[in-house]
Amino acid sequence: MTNKELLYIEDALGHETFMKTCSCKASEQLKDVTLSSYVKELEGQHTALFNKFLNLL
C-alpha cells in the first residue's frame, strides 16, 4: 500500500470516528424516539464503516 493510500485511510478513519461521535451525542439529546432510533442506526453504520477501513490495514 502506498503512502498516499495510507493517508487516505487515516483520513477516512478520522471522519468515521467524528461521525460516530456526533451520532452518539445527537441520539442521546433527541427527544423524538423515532428520530433517536434512526440516528443510533447511523451510528452503527459509521462504526461498521470504521471497521471496514481499519481492516484494510
PQR file of N, CA, C, O and H, with PARSE charges and radii, in Angstrom:
ATOM      1  N   MET A   1       0.849  -1.178   0.000 -0.4000 1.5000
ATOM      2  CA  MET A   1       0.000   0.000   0.000 -0.0000 2.0000
ATOM      3  C   MET A   1       0.894   1.240   0.000  0.5500 1.7000
ATOM      4  O   MET A   1       1.878   1.312   0.737 -0.5500 1.4000
ATOM      5  N   THR A   2       0.543   2.192  -0.821 -0.4000 1.5000
ATOM      6  CA  THR A   2       1.372   3.392  -0.938 -0.0000 2.0000
ATOM      7  C   THR A   2       1.102   4.345   0.227  0.5500 1.7000
ATOM      8  O   THR A   2       0.117   4.205   0.952 -0.5500 1.4000
ATOM      9  H   THR A   2      -0.256   2.133  -1.420  0.4000 1.0000
ATOM     10  N   ASN A   3       1.977   5.289   0.381 -0.4000 1.5000
ATOM     11  CA  ASN A   3       1.835   6.287   1.437 -0.0000 2.0000
ATOM     12  C   ASN A   3       0.561   7.111   1.247  0.5500 1.7000
ATOM     13  O   ASN A   3      -0.118   7.455   2.215 -0.5500 1.4000
ATOM     14  H   ASN A   3       2.777   5.403  -0.208  0.4000 1.0000
ATOM     15  N   LYS A   4       0.249   7.418   0.000 -0.4000 1.5000
ATOM     16  CA  LYS A   4      -0.952   8.198  -0.299 -0.0000 2.0000
ATOM     17  C   LYS A   4      -2.211   7.422   0.090  0.5500 1.7000
ATOM     18  O   LYS A   4      -3.155   8.002   0.628 -0.5500 1.4000
ATOM     19  H   LYS A   4       0.800   7.139  -0.786  0.4000 1.0000
ATOM     20  N   GLU A   5      -2.228   6.133  -0.174 -0.4000 1.5000
ATOM     21  CA  GLU A   5      -3.368   5.299   0.200 -0.0000 2.0000
ATOM     22  C   GLU A   5      -3.511   5.214   1.717  0.5500 1.7000
ATOM     23  O   GLU A   5      -4.626   5.251   2.238 -0.5500 1.4000
ATOM     24  H   GLU A   5      -1.461   5.662  -0.611  0.4000 1.0000
ATOM     25  N   LEU A   6      -2.407   5.102   2.414 -0.4000 1.5000
ATOM     26  CA  LEU A   6      -2.436   5.063   3.881 -0.0000 2.0000
ATOM     27  C   LEU A   6      -2.975   6.371   4.454  0.5500 1.7000
ATOM     28  O   LEU A   6      -3.729   6.367   5.427 -0.5500 1.4000
ATOM     29  H   LEU A   6      -1.501   5.072   1.990  0.4000 1.0000
ATOM     30  N   LEU A   7      -2.585   7.488   3.845 -0.4000 1.5000
ATOM     31  CA  LEU A   7      -3.090   8.781   4.293 -0.0000 2.0000
ATOM     32  C   LEU A   7      -4.595   8.894   4.065  0.5500 1.7000
ATOM     33  O   LEU A   7      -5.315   9.463   4.886 -0.5500 1.4000
ATOM     34  H   LEU A   7      -1.973   7.491   3.054  0.4000 1.0000
ATOM     35  N   TYR A   8      -5.061   8.348   2.945 -0.4000 1.5000
ATOM     36  CA  TYR A   8      -6.494   8.360   2.660 -0.0000 2.0000
ATOM     37  C   TYR A   8      -7.256   7.549   3.707  0.5500 1.7000
ATOM     38  O   TYR A   8      -8.288   7.995   4.210 -0.5500 1.4000
ATOM     39  H   TYR A   8      -4.476   7.886   2.278  0.4000 1.0000
ATOM     40  N   ILE A   9      -6.754   6.368   4.032 -0.4000 1.5000
ATOM     41  CA  ILE A   9      -7.420   5.522   5.029 -0.0000 2.0000
ATOM     42  C   ILE A   9      -7.407   6.192   6.398  0.5500 1.7000
ATOM     43  O   ILE A   9      -8.402   6.143   7.121 -0.5500 1.4000
ATOM     44  H   ILE A   9      -5.916   6.006   3.624  0.4000 1.0000
ATOM     45  N   GLU A  10      -6.297   6.810   6.757 -0.4000 1.5000
ATOM     46  CA  GLU A  10      -6.210   7.522   8.031 -0.0000 2.0000
ATOM     47  C   GLU A  10      -7.235   8.650   8.093  0.5500 1.7000
ATOM     48  O   GLU A  10      -7.882   8.855   9.120 -0.5500 1.4000
ATOM     49  H   GLU A  10      -5.489   6.849   6.169  0.4000 1.0000
ATOM     50  N   ASP A  11      -7.378   9.371   7.001 -0.4000 1.5000
ATOM     51  CA  ASP A  11      -8.355  10.453   6.927 -0.0000 2.0000
ATOM     52  C   ASP A  11      -9.779   9.909   7.042  0.5500 1.7000
ATOM     53  O   ASP A  11     -10.611  10.475   7.751 -0.5500 1.4000
ATOM     54  H   ASP A  11      -6.853   9.204   6.166  0.4000 1.0000
ATOM     55  N   ALA A  12     -10.049   8.822   6.349 -0.4000 1.5000
ATOM     56  CA  ALA A  12     -11.386   8.207   6.391 -0.0000 2.0000
ATOM     57  C   ALA A  12     -11.705   7.706   7.798  0.5500 1.7000
ATOM     58  O   ALA A  12     -12.839   7.840   8.258 -0.5500 1.4000
ATOM     59  H   ALA A  12      -9.374   8.362   5.773  0.4000 1.0000
ATOM     60  N   LEU A  13     -10.721   7.133   8.481 -0.4000 1.5000
ATOM     61  CA  LEU A  13     -10.925   6.684   9.862 -0.0000 2.0000
ATOM     62  C   LEU A  13     -11.274   7.865  10.770  0.5500 1.7000
ATOM     63  O   LEU A  13     -12.139   7.754  11.639 -0.5500 1.4000
ATOM     64  H   LEU A  13      -9.800   7.024   8.107  0.4000 1.0000
ATOM     65  N   GLY A  14     -10.605   8.976  10.566 -0.4000 1.5000
ATOM     66  CA  GLY A  14     -10.894  10.174  11.349 -0.0000 2.0000
ATOM     67  C   GLY A  14     -12.304  10.688  11.106  0.5500 1.7000
ATOM     68  O   GLY A  14     -12.988  11.092  12.046 -0.5500 1.4000
ATOM     69  H   GLY A  14      -9.902   9.066   9.860  0.4000 1.0000
ATOM     70  N   HIS A  15     -12.741  10.675   9.855 -0.4000 1.5000
ATOM     71  CA  HIS A  15     -14.091  11.127   9.519 -0.0000 2.0000
ATOM     72  C   HIS A  15     -15.143  10.212  10.138  0.5500 1.7000
ATOM     73  O   HIS A  15     -16.140  10.685  10.682 -0.5500 1.4000
ATOM     74  H   HIS A  15     -12.185  10.346   9.092  0.4000 1.0000
ATOM     75  N   GLU A  16     -14.922   8.921  10.054 -0.4000 1.5000
ATOM     76  CA  GLU A  16     -15.889   7.975  10.608 -0.0000 2.0000
ATOM     77  C   GLU A  16     -15.948   8.074  12.131  0.5500 1.7000
ATOM     78  O   GLU A  16     -17.024   7.943  12.715 -0.5500 1.4000
ATOM     79  H   GLU A  16     -14.112   8.537   9.612  0.4000 1.0000
ATOM     80  N   THR A  17     -14.820   8.302  12.772 -0.4000 1.5000
ATOM     81  CA  THR A  17     -14.805   8.500  14.220 -0.0000 2.0000
ATOM     82  C   THR A  17     -15.603   9.740  14.587  0.5500 1.7000
ATOM     83  O   THR A  17     -16.383   9.719  15.539 -0.5500 1.4000
ATOM     84  H   THR A  17     -13.946   8.408  12.297  0.4000 1.0000
ATOM     85  N   PHE A  18     -15.412  10.814  13.840 -0.4000 1.5000
ATOM     86  CA  PHE A  18     -16.134  12.056  14.090 -0.0000 2.0000
ATOM     87  C   PHE A  18     -17.635  11.853  13.912  0.5500 1.7000
ATOM     88  O   PHE A  18     -18.424  12.285  14.752 -0.5500 1.4000
ATOM     89  H   PHE A  18     -14.779  10.831  13.067  0.4000 1.0000
ATOM     90  N   MET A  19     -18.032  11.199  12.822 -0.4000 1.5000
ATOM     91  CA  MET A  19     -19.452  10.979  12.561 -0.0000 2.0000
ATOM     92  C   MET A  19     -20.086  10.071  13.615  0.5500 1.7000
ATOM     93  O   MET A  19     -21.229  10.290  14.016 -0.5500 1.4000
ATOM     94  H   MET A  19     -17.391  10.848  12.140  0.4000 1.0000
ATOM     95  N   LYS A  20     -19.358   9.067  14.058 -0.4000 1.5000
ATOM     96  CA  LYS A  20     -19.862   8.168  15.099 -0.0000 2.0000
ATOM     97  C   LYS A  20     -20.084   8.942  16.400  0.5500 1.7000
ATOM     98  O   LYS A  20     -21.107   8.772  17.063 -0.5500 1.4000
ATOM     99  H   LYS A  20     -18.429   8.889  13.732  0.4000 1.0000
ATOM    100  N   THR A  21     -19.128   9.784  16.756 -0.4000 1.5000
ATOM    101  CA  THR A  21     -19.236  10.582  17.975 -0.0000 2.0000
ATOM    102  C   THR A  21     -20.413  11.546  17.895  0.5500 1.7000
ATOM    103  O   THR A  21     -21.173  11.686  18.853 -0.5500 1.4000
ATOM    104  H   THR A  21     -18.297   9.922  16.217  0.4000 1.0000
ATOM    105  N   CYS A  22     -20.562  12.206  16.758 -0.4000 1.5000
ATOM    106  CA  CYS A  22     -21.677  13.149  16.578 -0.0000 2.0000
ATOM    107  C   CYS A  22     -23.018  12.429  16.637  0.5500 1.7000
ATOM    108  O   CYS A  22     -23.967  12.925  17.245 -0.5500 1.4000
ATOM    109  H   CYS A  22     -19.944  12.093  15.980  0.4000 1.0000
ATOM    110  N   SER A  23     -23.097  11.266  16.009 -0.4000 1.5000
ATOM    111  CA  SER A  23     -24.340  10.494  16.018 -0.0000 2.0000
ATOM    112  C   SER A  23     -24.700  10.055  17.432  0.5500 1.7000
ATOM    113  O   SER A  23     -25.865  10.097  17.826 -0.5500 1.4000
ATOM    114  H   SER A  23     -22.327  10.863  15.515  0.4000 1.0000
ATOM    115  N   CYS A  24     -23.708   9.640  18.179 -0.4000 1.5000
ATOM    116  CA  CYS A  24     -23.939   9.193  19.553 -0.0000 2.0000
ATOM    117  C   CYS A  24     -24.471  10.338  20.409  0.5500 1.7000
ATOM    118  O   CYS A  24     -25.448  10.172  21.138 -0.5500 1.4000
ATOM    119  H   CYS A  24     -22.761   9.606  17.858  0.4000 1.0000
ATOM    120  N   LYS A  25     -23.835  11.484  20.321 -0.4000 1.5000
ATOM    121  CA  LYS A  25     -24.266  12.649  21.105 -0.0000 2.0000
ATOM    122  C   LYS A  25     -25.663  13.098  20.699  0.5500 1.7000
ATOM    123  O   LYS A  25     -26.488  13.431  21.550 -0.5500 1.4000
ATOM    124  H   LYS A  25     -23.040  11.619  19.728  0.4000 1.0000
ATOM    125  N   ALA A  26     -25.923  13.104  19.399 -0.4000 1.5000
ATOM    126  CA  ALA A  26     -27.227  13.553  18.905 -0.0000 2.0000
ATOM    127  C   ALA A  26     -28.341  12.612  19.356  0.5500 1.7000
ATOM    128  O   ALA A  26     -29.408  13.066  19.770 -0.5500 1.4000
ATOM    129  H   ALA A  26     -25.253  12.834  18.708  0.4000 1.0000
ATOM    130  N   SER A  27     -28.098  11.305  19.279 -0.4000 1.5000
ATOM    131  CA  SER A  27     -29.141  10.350  19.656 -0.0000 2.0000
ATOM    132  C   SER A  27     -29.477  10.459  21.143  0.5500 1.7000
ATOM    133  O   SER A  27     -30.619  10.223  21.537 -0.5500 1.4000
ATOM    134  H   SER A  27     -27.231  10.936  18.943  0.4000 1.0000
ATOM    135  N   GLU A  28     -28.500  10.811  21.964 -0.4000 1.5000
ATOM    136  CA  GLU A  28     -28.747  10.976  23.399 -0.0000 2.0000
ATOM    137  C   GLU A  28     -29.562  12.232  23.691  0.5500 1.7000
ATOM    138  O   GLU A  28     -30.311  12.269  24.668 -0.5500 1.4000
ATOM    139  H   GLU A  28     -27.572  11.003  21.644  0.4000 1.0000
ATOM    140  N   GLN A  29     -29.427  13.250  22.864 -0.4000 1.5000
ATOM    141  CA  GLN A  29     -30.094  14.524  23.116 -0.0000 2.0000
ATOM    142  C   GLN A  29     -31.477  14.624  22.485  0.5500 1.7000
ATOM    143  O   GLN A  29     -32.278  15.471  22.880 -0.5500 1.4000
ATOM    144  H   GLN A  29     -28.818  13.220  22.071  0.4000 1.0000
ATOM    145  N   LEU A  30     -31.762  13.767  21.508 -0.4000 1.5000
ATOM    146  CA  LEU A  30     -33.047  13.846  20.821 -0.0000 2.0000
ATOM    147  C   LEU A  30     -34.175  13.323  21.711  0.5500 1.7000
ATOM    148  O   LEU A  30     -34.019  12.319  22.406 -0.5500 1.4000
ATOM    149  H   LEU A  30     -31.111  13.080  21.187  0.4000 1.0000
ATOM    150  N   LYS A  31     -35.293  14.010  21.679 -0.4000 1.5000
ATOM    151  CA  LYS A  31     -36.447  13.601  22.473 -0.0000 2.0000
ATOM    152  C   LYS A  31     -37.415  12.755  21.657  0.5500 1.7000
ATOM    153  O   LYS A  31     -38.181  11.974  22.223 -0.5500 1.4000
ATOM    154  H   LYS A  31     -35.420  14.826  21.114  0.4000 1.0000
ATOM    155  N   ASP A  32     -37.389  12.898  20.350 -0.4000 1.5000
ATOM    156  CA  ASP A  32     -38.231  12.092  19.473 -0.0000 2.0000
ATOM    157  C   ASP A  32     -37.637  10.680  19.393  0.5500 1.7000
ATOM    158  O   ASP A  32     -36.514  10.497  18.924 -0.5500 1.4000
ATOM    159  H   ASP A  32     -36.766  13.532  19.891  0.4000 1.0000
ATOM    160  N   VAL A  33     -38.391   9.699  19.849 -0.4000 1.5000
ATOM    161  CA  VAL A  33     -37.901   8.327  19.935 -0.0000 2.0000
ATOM    162  C   VAL A  33     -37.564   7.765  18.548  0.5500 1.7000
ATOM    163  O   VAL A  33     -36.547   7.092  18.383 -0.5500 1.4000
ATOM    164  H   VAL A  33     -39.304   9.847  20.230  0.4000 1.0000
ATOM    165  N   THR A  34     -38.398   8.034  17.573 -0.4000 1.5000
ATOM    166  CA  THR A  34     -38.172   7.520  16.221 -0.0000 2.0000
ATOM    167  C   THR A  34     -36.897   8.107  15.622  0.5500 1.7000
ATOM    168  O   THR A  34     -36.082   7.387  15.045 -0.5500 1.4000
ATOM    169  H   THR A  34     -39.225   8.581  17.707  0.4000 1.0000
ATOM    170  N   LEU A  35     -36.738   9.399  15.763 -0.4000 1.5000
ATOM    171  CA  LEU A  35     -35.555  10.059  15.224 -0.0000 2.0000
ATOM    172  C   LEU A  35     -34.293   9.600  15.960  0.5500 1.7000
ATOM    173  O   LEU A  35     -33.254   9.378  15.339 -0.5500 1.4000
ATOM    174  H   LEU A  35     -37.401   9.984  16.231  0.4000 1.0000
ATOM    175  N   SER A  36     -34.390   9.462  17.268 -0.4000 1.5000
ATOM    176  CA  SER A  36     -33.261   8.991  18.059 -0.0000 2.0000
ATOM    177  C   SER A  36     -32.850   7.585  17.627  0.5500 1.7000
ATOM    178  O   SER A  36     -31.661   7.286  17.523 -0.5500 1.4000
ATOM    179  H   SER A  36     -35.235   9.642  17.772  0.4000 1.0000
ATOM    180  N   SER A  37     -33.824   6.736  17.379 -0.4000 1.5000
ATOM    181  CA  SER A  37     -33.548   5.372  16.927 -0.0000 2.0000
ATOM    182  C   SER A  37     -32.847   5.374  15.576  0.5500 1.7000
ATOM    183  O   SER A  37     -31.914   4.602  15.355 -0.5500 1.4000
ATOM    184  H   SER A  37     -34.790   6.980  17.462  0.4000 1.0000
ATOM    185  N   TYR A  38     -33.295   6.241  14.674 -0.4000 1.5000
ATOM    186  CA  TYR A  38     -32.675   6.340  13.356 -0.0000 2.0000
ATOM    187  C   TYR A  38     -31.218   6.799  13.468  0.5500 1.7000
ATOM    188  O   TYR A  38     -30.338   6.270  12.789 -0.5500 1.4000
ATOM    189  H   TYR A  38     -34.053   6.868  14.853  0.4000 1.0000
ATOM    190  N   VAL A  39     -30.978   7.774  14.320 -0.4000 1.5000
ATOM    191  CA  VAL A  39     -29.609   8.282  14.484 -0.0000 2.0000
ATOM    192  C   VAL A  39     -28.718   7.207  15.103  0.5500 1.7000
ATOM    193  O   VAL A  39     -27.530   7.139  14.789 -0.5500 1.4000
ATOM    194  H   VAL A  39     -31.692   8.203  14.872  0.4000 1.0000
ATOM    195  N   LYS A  40     -29.274   6.365  15.979 -0.4000 1.5000
ATOM    196  CA  LYS A  40     -28.499   5.247  16.538 -0.0000 2.0000
ATOM    197  C   LYS A  40     -28.137   4.247  15.438  0.5500 1.7000
ATOM    198  O   LYS A  40     -27.054   3.663  15.462 -0.5500 1.4000
ATOM    199  H   LYS A  40     -30.239   6.420  16.234  0.4000 1.0000
ATOM    200  N   GLU A  41     -29.040   4.049  14.475 -0.4000 1.5000
ATOM    201  CA  GLU A  41     -28.727   3.192  13.328 -0.0000 2.0000
ATOM    202  C   GLU A  41     -27.568   3.786  12.522  0.5500 1.7000
ATOM    203  O   GLU A  41     -26.674   3.065  12.079 -0.5500 1.4000
ATOM    204  H   GLU A  41     -29.920   4.523  14.456  0.4000 1.0000
ATOM    205  N   LEU A  42     -27.594   5.092  12.342 -0.4000 1.5000
ATOM    206  CA  LEU A  42     -26.499   5.764  11.627 -0.0000 2.0000
ATOM    207  C   LEU A  42     -25.183   5.569  12.366  0.5500 1.7000
ATOM    208  O   LEU A  42     -24.141   5.367  11.743 -0.5500 1.4000
ATOM    209  H   LEU A  42     -28.320   5.678  12.702  0.4000 1.0000
ATOM    210  N   GLU A  43     -25.231   5.630  13.682 -0.4000 1.5000
ATOM    211  CA  GLU A  43     -24.025   5.407  14.482 -0.0000 2.0000
ATOM    212  C   GLU A  43     -23.470   4.009  14.205  0.5500 1.7000
ATOM    213  O   GLU A  43     -22.260   3.834  14.062 -0.5500 1.4000
ATOM    214  H   GLU A  43     -26.078   5.795  14.187  0.4000 1.0000
ATOM    215  N   GLY A  44     -24.355   3.023  14.132 -0.4000 1.5000
ATOM    216  CA  GLY A  44     -23.933   1.656  13.821 -0.0000 2.0000
ATOM    217  C   GLY A  44     -23.315   1.547  12.438  0.5500 1.7000
ATOM    218  O   GLY A  44     -22.340   0.821  12.244 -0.5500 1.4000
ATOM    219  H   GLY A  44     -25.338   3.165  14.248  0.4000 1.0000
ATOM    220  N   GLN A  45     -23.879   2.267  11.480 -0.4000 1.5000
ATOM    221  CA  GLN A  45     -23.329   2.255  10.120 -0.0000 2.0000
ATOM    222  C   GLN A  45     -21.937   2.869  10.090  0.5500 1.7000
ATOM    223  O   GLN A  45     -21.050   2.372   9.396 -0.5500 1.4000
ATOM    224  H   GLN A  45     -24.671   2.857  11.638  0.4000 1.0000
ATOM    225  N   HIS A  46     -21.745   3.941  10.837 -0.4000 1.5000
ATOM    226  CA  HIS A  46     -20.420   4.580  10.864 -0.0000 2.0000
ATOM    227  C   HIS A  46     -19.402   3.692  11.584  0.5500 1.7000
ATOM    228  O   HIS A  46     -18.224   3.678  11.228 -0.5500 1.4000
ATOM    229  H   HIS A  46     -22.465   4.345  11.401  0.4000 1.0000
ATOM    230  N   THR A  47     -19.855   2.967  12.578 -0.4000 1.5000
ATOM    231  CA  THR A  47     -18.967   2.020  13.252 -0.0000 2.0000
ATOM    232  C   THR A  47     -18.545   0.916  12.295  0.5500 1.7000
ATOM    233  O   THR A  47     -17.379   0.523  12.269 -0.5500 1.4000
ATOM    234  H   THR A  47     -20.812   2.979  12.866  0.4000 1.0000
ATOM    235  N   ALA A  48     -19.495   0.416  11.506 -0.4000 1.5000
ATOM    236  CA  ALA A  48     -19.190  -0.630  10.529 -0.0000 2.0000
ATOM    237  C   ALA A  48     -18.211  -0.123   9.470  0.5500 1.7000
ATOM    238  O   ALA A  48     -17.278  -0.832   9.094 -0.5500 1.4000
ATOM    239  H   ALA A  48     -20.442   0.735  11.527  0.4000 1.0000
ATOM    240  N   LEU A  49     -18.424   1.103   8.992 -0.4000 1.5000
ATOM    241  CA  LEU A  49     -17.508   1.678   8.001 -0.0000 2.0000
ATOM    242  C   LEU A  49     -16.112   1.868   8.593  0.5500 1.7000
ATOM    243  O   LEU A  49     -15.111   1.614   7.923 -0.5500 1.4000
ATOM    244  H   LEU A  49     -19.182   1.679   9.297  0.4000 1.0000
ATOM    245  N   PHE A  50     -16.049   2.312   9.843 -0.4000 1.5000
ATOM    246  CA  PHE A  50     -14.766   2.473  10.522 -0.0000 2.0000
ATOM    247  C   PHE A  50     -14.021   1.134  10.543  0.5500 1.7000
ATOM    248  O   PHE A  50     -12.831   1.067  10.236 -0.5500 1.4000
ATOM    249  H   PHE A  50     -16.863   2.518  10.387  0.4000 1.0000
ATOM    250  N   ASN A  51     -14.738   0.079  10.909 -0.4000 1.5000
ATOM    251  CA  ASN A  51     -14.112  -1.245  10.985 -0.0000 2.0000
ATOM    252  C   ASN A  51     -13.658  -1.741   9.620  0.5500 1.7000
ATOM    253  O   ASN A  51     -12.624  -2.401   9.517 -0.5500 1.4000
ATOM    254  H   ASN A  51     -15.705   0.134  11.159  0.4000 1.0000
ATOM    255  N   LYS A  52     -14.419  -1.431   8.567 -0.4000 1.5000
ATOM    256  CA  LYS A  52     -14.014  -1.839   7.220 -0.0000 2.0000
ATOM    257  C   LYS A  52     -12.719  -1.135   6.810  0.5500 1.7000
ATOM    258  O   LYS A  52     -11.812  -1.754   6.255 -0.5500 1.4000
ATOM    259  H   LYS A  52     -15.259  -0.894   8.651  0.4000 1.0000
ATOM    260  N   PHE A  53     -12.651   0.155   7.089 -0.4000 1.5000
ATOM    261  CA  PHE A  53     -11.422   0.896   6.758 -0.0000 2.0000
ATOM    262  C   PHE A  53     -10.249   0.376   7.595  0.5500 1.7000
ATOM    263  O   PHE A  53      -9.128   0.260   7.099 -0.5500 1.4000
ATOM    264  H   PHE A  53     -13.388   0.658   7.540  0.4000 1.0000
ATOM    265  N   LEU A  54     -10.510   0.070   8.847 -0.4000 1.5000
ATOM    266  CA  LEU A  54      -9.448  -0.438   9.716 -0.0000 2.0000
ATOM    267  C   LEU A  54      -8.935  -1.785   9.235  0.5500 1.7000
ATOM    268  O   LEU A  54      -7.745  -2.078   9.353 -0.5500 1.4000
ATOM    269  H   LEU A  54     -11.420   0.164   9.251  0.4000 1.0000
ATOM    270  N   ASN A  55      -9.815  -2.594   8.700 -0.4000 1.5000
ATOM    271  CA  ASN A  55      -9.410  -3.913   8.204 -0.0000 2.0000
ATOM    272  C   ASN A  55      -8.557  -3.832   6.940  0.5500 1.7000
ATOM    273  O   ASN A  55      -7.891  -4.802   6.580 -0.5500 1.4000
ATOM    274  H   ASN A  55     -10.781  -2.357   8.604  0.4000 1.0000
ATOM    275  N   LEU A  56      -8.574  -2.685   6.266 -0.4000 1.5000
ATOM    276  CA  LEU A  56      -7.717  -2.510   5.097 -0.0000 2.0000
ATOM    277  C   LEU A  56      -6.243  -2.452   5.484  0.5500 1.7000
ATOM    278  O   LEU A  56      -5.358  -2.737   4.677 -0.5500 1.4000
ATOM    279  H   LEU A  56      -9.115  -1.896   6.558  0.4000 1.0000
ATOM    280  N   LEU A  57      -6.008  -2.082   6.719 -0.4000 1.5000
ATOM    281  CA  LEU A  57      -4.623  -2.000   7.191 -0.0000 2.0000
ATOM    282  C   LEU A  57      -4.187  -3.365   7.582  0.5500 1.7000
ATOM    283  O   LEU A  57      -3.049  -3.550   8.013 -0.5500 1.4000
ATOM    284  H   LEU A  57      -6.727  -1.850   7.374  0.4000 1.0000
TER
END
